[in-house]
Amino acid sequence: MDTLHQEWQQTCADLPLTARPGTPTYDDALADHDAEAWSYLDDWATHGHAAIDINTTARSPRSHRVPPPTAKPTPVVGRTTPARR
């Protein structure tokens, strides 16, 4: 989104001085920008809360994090190893 915003600012700077909102030159450039940004805005609207949650968790103090699980095999009760004949 930041890159698209920078590109839009550059596009606006490159437009002729007569290109203002409501003129075909400006409106066409804006329509192109909006079309390019649409999928990114849709992704943000759909998944943005997850990105914010991940960022919040990553920035929280370590003491609030759940410790990583320890991998210990669980003994199986009542199972025997078959004997070789």
ABEGO torsion letter per residue (X at the ends): XAAAAAAAAAAAAABBAABBBGBAAAAAAAAAAAAAAAAAAAAAAAAAAAAAAAAAAAABBAAABBBBBBBBBBBBBGBBBBBBX
